[in-house]
Amino acid sequence: MQKGESMQEKFDVLFYEKEDGSEPAKEFLNSLDKKMLAKMTRTIAVLQTNGPSLREPYSKSLEGGIFELRAKVGSDISRVLYFFFIDQQIILTNGFIKKTNRTPIREIEKANKYRADYLTREVKKNESI
């Protein structure tokens, strides 16, 4: 190991891409104001370094392998949902502005749907190789 080299490998953070080419998480991030975007970008960088060892207040496990990444500026709270994939990949699925104490079920369902779609397409891609 070289001087200054970290033992911890970084994770690749990718955006889930729907069949039509759109990327819901990226679209959400692009809709944020400058301060919130900067905060969420820093939080994504922390996730990229720490991966599954990242915990609250930055990240929280929800259900079915879905996690939420958290950012707060003043009273505004943003969330980006994600999951882990092989080869140290983190897939950002969708995001939303949190207005209640609980994460909306429809957002978790959307992330689960995107995750299932991603996994199905990855299997098909690997079978054709």
ZIQUIPE-V801959 format. One record per run of one state. SS is the DSSP state (H for helix, E for strand, L for the rest). FROM is the first residue (numbers start at 1). TO is the last residue. If there is no record, write none. Layout:
# ZIQUIPE-V801959
ss=<SS,SS>
from=<FROM,FROM>
to=<TO,TO>
This chain:
# ZIQUIPE-V801959
ss=<L,E,L,H,L,H,L,E,L,E,L,E,L,E,L,H,L>
from=<1,12,16,24,32,34,54,59,64,66,74,76,86,89,98,105,128>
to=<11,15,23,31,33,53,58,63,65,73,75,85,88,97,104,127,129>
